[in-house]
């Protein structure tokens, strides 16, 4: 039985050498697609900050630009007809 008084994870991610990150989502957590966009932007900022702090990126602008470039590239490669 689910106890709604305790925080419940809505996203769990594991490394997977064969397919890249394996991500499990609770589809009931978000009520709209705009919230998904907010999550992706927040994750990008968190990862950018981590890369700057670890020395793997020059600064936040550089890190976020690299993340956005890869995101845009991956989204451009989506075969929308195959998803139907």
GIQUI-V497392 format. One record per run of one state. SS is the DSSP state (H for helix, E for strand, - for the rest). FROM is the first residue (numbers start at 1). LEN is the number of residues. If there is no record, write none. Layout:
BEGIN
SS | FROM | LEN
SS | FROM | LEN
END
This chain:
BEGIN
- | 1 | 10
E | 11 | 4
- | 15 | 7
E | 22 | 4
- | 26 | 7
H | 33 | 21
- | 54 | 6
H | 60 | 17
- | 77 | 3
H | 80 | 4
- | 84 | 1
END
